Each structure stands twice: as C-alpha cells, then as structure tokens.
Amino acid sequence: MVAMHRGSFHYVPKGLTSSWPSYNYTHLSAGDLLREERAREGSEFGQLIANYIKEGKIVPVEITINLLKKAMEETMQKDEKKFRFLIDGFPRNEDNLQGWNTVMDGKADVKFVLFFDCGNEVCINRCLERGKSSGRSDDNRESLEKRIQTYLQSTRPIIELYEKHGKVRTVDASRSVDEVFADVKAVLDKEG
C-alpha cells in the first residue's frame, strides 16, 4: 500500500523490493516492521508476533497499524517532504482495513492498489529459495501453504473490494524480475 499522508494511498502486497526506484515514496514493509518488533528487546508483543508469523496467521491489527503509523510519523518528522508511502503487505484482511480506516481516517487516502498476481507454486518456490538465505522462520512449505489459505480467505476479498472501486493495478508477478519491474515502473509513471 502506498500512502500519501493526507494525499494518496496505494496497497502493495508482498514482493516489491527496495532496490526499485522509490518515486519519492518511502517503502514500509508491514512484515519487516513486525519482524523488527518481534526481535526488539523488551517488546511486549514479540512472542505474540512470533506465534502468529509461525502459524502463517495475520497479526492483530492494533499491533500492525500502530507500527505503521509510528514509522510514517517518524519518517515525516525527519523530512516533511516525505509524505508518500509505499506500504507493502497491508491490509491483509477486513480487520486490517477497518483498523486502517479508523486510525488513519483524514490522514491518508487510498490512491490505488498495486497487486502482484502470481500462482501459488511460483510463490512457494520463490519463498523457499529466499528462505535459504533470509533466516525467516516462515519461509517453509507448511507456513507458506497456511499463508496461501489465509490469503485466499482474508486478503483476496480486500483486493476484490478495491477492484470494485477501480483502484487495482495488476502486475503479472510470475515473470522475470526485469519484466515485473518494467510493469511496476509503467504503473508508477502513470499514477505519479
């Protein structure tokens, strides 16, 4: 999701890498923020986050939305010109969407959803390959299959909701990185 504080807001599911041009967006990964919080010494939510991630379940919105809001506020405090955000991996379900709408109402607006469409086996194989070097505990077949079921039951309906509002821009993510990059670049060039 890319958000413009009191401006535009896009949803970008997992997969956009930080090596791609920023287009003046600050990239915030919900998953990275959760993993950082899980690892932070003294975190009151660390074990809870670890359990949800291990089970391939969605972390409660109160935790995720507060981490995102804090990251956005810290970014804008450092540089007031940084008010456009690419939020990766959020919202993942109706609860996330409602939490966002409640907490961020009047602060950020959805401009578009950038949806990376990729078949299950391709996703699983890519994540398993990533797992060889990522150190992520959830890059295993069992967790990935649970995450796919969670996606189908919880996240896909959110994407469909945005589709009804004409806000989804779909990229075929089963292709090569260069091809996906070209499509993403075209979308971002068009959307500004």
Helices and strands as residue ranges (DSSP letters): E 2-5, E 10-11, E 26-29, H 30-39, H 46-54, H 61-78, E 84-88, H 94-104, E 108-109, E 112-117, H 120-134, H 141-150, I 151-155, H 156-164, E 168-172, H 177-191
